[in-house]
Amino acid sequence: MVRESKLIGSINHYRADYSGWIGSGVMFIFALIAGHRWYTSGLIFFALLVVRDLAASWFLISRKPSKGKTDSRPGELLAYVSSACPLIYLNSYHSLPQASLVSSLLAIIGFTISTLSLFDLGVAFGVSPANRGVVRTGLYHYIRHPMYSGYVISEFGFIFLNPNNVIIWIISVGLYIARAKIEDRVLRN
């Protein structure tokens, strides 16, 4: 019997989890786009987004199977749209070094929270809502949705770079709130 760790699950169940492989491919494409945005803008946010998307890609192919079917097509679409939302933030409107510093600090703080949350979830991670078990350790012991909280903090930094990003940020926060509600409903059932 192969023992799975919290971070590295067996990928032998790939035949039963096509959505995990598809999601992994989507997140890998998001990582490539984020890498391009990092290359063209030099913003640390996009470098951290590359790490997030590559980690998500790995966890999607090594995750635990869902504990039951969910009618999650709208939830799945919402999940991938909100995951892609950070890729559309506008570049810096001005070149004030203070704005770049604040944006970078918020990105580092937010992505630290999100990354710790991702490792707390481990093989229970999924982009779209499904019941792979409730995690109540690590940051999940203190905050209900720490991953989304981290994203909200890191994306808030874009407002300092370009005031027009406030619209994207509000939409993104709304998507995270909707995702959290759907996930809570799935986990209750």
C-alpha positions in Angstrom: 0.0 0.0 0.0 1.4 3.4 -1.0 1.1 6.0 1.8 0.2 9.5 0.6 1.7 12.5 2.3 -0.3 15.7 2.9 1.7 17.5 0.1 2.5 14.7 -2.4 -0.4 12.5 -3.2 -0.4 9.5 -5.5 -1.1 10.3 -9.1 -2.1 6.7 -9.8 -5.8 7.7 -9.7 -5.4 9.8 -12.8 -7.9 7.7 -14.8 -10.7 8.6 -12.4 -9.9 12.3 -12.2 -9.9 13.8 -15.6 -11.0 17.2 -14.2 -7.8 17.3 -12.1 -5.7 16.8 -15.2 -7.7 19.4 -17.2 -7.5 21.9 -14.3 -3.8 21.2 -13.9 -3.4 22.1 -17.6 -5.4 25.3 -17.2 -3.4 26.4 -14.2 -0.2 25.6 -16.1 -1.3 27.9 -18.9 -2.2 30.6 -16.3 1.4 30.2 -15.0 2.8 30.7 -18.5 0.7 33.9 -18.9 1.8 35.1 -15.4 5.4 34.4 -16.4 5.0 36.6 -19.5 3.4 39.3 -17.4 6.3 39.1 -15.0 8.8 39.3 -17.8 7.2 42.3 -19.4 6.3 44.2 -16.2 8.9 43.2 -13.7 6.2 43.1 -11.0 6.9 40.6 -8.1 3.1 39.9 -8.0 3.3 38.1 -11.3 6.4 36.1 -10.2 4.5 35.0 -7.2 1.5 34.2 -9.3 3.7 31.9 -11.4 4.6 30.0 -8.2 0.9 29.8 -7.2 -0.3 28.5 -10.5 2.5 25.9 -10.8 1.8 24.7 -7.2 -1.9 24.6 -8.0 -1.2 22.6 -11.2 0.8 20.0 -9.2 -1.8 19.7 -6.4 -4.6 19.3 -9.0 -3.0 16.1 -10.4 -2.1 14.7 -7.0 -5.3 15.6 -5.1 -7.6 13.3 -3.3 -10.7 12.3 -5.2 -13.9 14.1 -4.3 -16.2 12.5 -1.7 -19.1 12.5 -4.1 -20.4 14.2 -7.2 -21.2 17.9 -7.2 -23.2 19.8 -9.8 -20.4 22.3 -9.9 -20.3 23.5 -13.5 -21.2 27.1 -12.5 -18.9 26.8 -9.5 -16.1 25.3 -11.7 -16.4 28.2 -14.2 -16.5 30.7 -11.4 -13.4 29.2 -9.9 -11.3 29.4 -13.1 -12.5 32.9 -13.9 -11.5 34.1 -10.4 -8.2 32.3 -10.8 -7.6 34.1 -14.1 -8.7 37.5 -12.8 -5.3 38.5 -11.4 -3.8 38.1 -14.9 -5.8 41.1 -16.2 -4.6 43.8 -13.7 -3.3 46.9 -15.5 0.4 47.8 -15.2 1.7 50.8 -13.3 0.0 54.1 -14.2 2.9 56.0 -12.7 6.4 55.1 -11.6 6.4 56.3 -8.0 8.8 54.1 -6.1 6.5 54.2 -3.0 3.6 52.7 -5.0 5.8 49.9 -6.2 7.1 49.2 -2.7 3.6 49.1 -1.2 2.4 46.9 -4.0 5.3 44.5 -3.7 4.9 44.3 0.1 1.2 43.5 -0.2 1.9 40.9 -2.8 4.5 39.2 -0.6 2.2 39.3 2.5 -0.8 38.1 0.6 0.9 35.3 -1.3 2.6 34.2 1.9 -0.8 33.7 3.4 -2.1 32.0 0.3 0.9 29.7 -0.1 0.8 28.6 3.5 -3.0 27.9 3.0 -2.2 25.9 -0.1 0.3 23.7 1.9 -2.3 23.4 4.7 -4.8 22.0 2.1 -2.2 19.8 0.5 -3.8 17.0 -1.5 -7.3 18.3 -0.5 -6.8 21.2 -2.8 -9.0 21.8 -5.7 -9.8 24.8 -7.8 -13.5 24.0 -8.3 -15.8 23.2 -5.3 -15.8 19.6 -4.2 -15.7 17.8 -0.9 -12.3 16.4 -0.3 -12.6 16.9 3.4 -12.6 19.9 5.7 -9.1 21.2 6.7 -8.9 22.8 10.1 -5.2 22.9 10.7 -2.7 25.7 10.1 -4.2 28.9 9.0 -7.5 27.2 8.5 -7.7 26.9 12.2 -7.9 30.7 12.5 -9.4 31.9 9.3 -12.3 30.2 7.3 -10.9 31.1 3.9 -7.2 32.2 4.3 -6.3 31.5 0.7 -8.8 34.0 -0.6 -7.9 36.4 2.1 -4.3 36.3 0.9 -5.4 36.9 -2.7 -7.5 39.9 -1.7 -4.5 41.4 0.2 -2.0 40.8 -2.6 -4.3 42.0 -5.4 -5.1 45.2 -3.4 -1.5 46.3 -4.1 -2.5 46.8 -7.7 -4.7 49.8 -6.8 -1.5 51.6 -5.7 0.0 51.0 -9.1 -3.0 52.0 -11.2 -6.2 53.5 -9.7 -8.2 51.9 -12.6 -7.4 48.5 -11.0 -10.0 49.2 -8.3 -12.7 47.9 -10.6 -10.9 44.7 -11.3 -10.1 44.3 -7.6 -13.8 44.7 -6.6 -14.8 42.1 -9.2 -12.1 39.8 -8.0 -13.2 40.2 -4.3 -16.8 39.5 -5.4 -15.7 36.3 -7.2 -13.8 35.1 -4.1 -16.8 35.7 -1.9 -19.0 33.8 -4.3 -16.5 30.9 -4.4 -16.3 30.8 -0.6 -20.1 30.6 -0.3 -20.3 27.8 -2.9 -17.5 25.9 -1.2 -19.2 26.3 2.2 -22.4 24.9 0.7 -20.6 21.9 -0.9 -18.8 21.1 2.3 -22.0 21.3 4.4 -23.7 18.7 2.1 
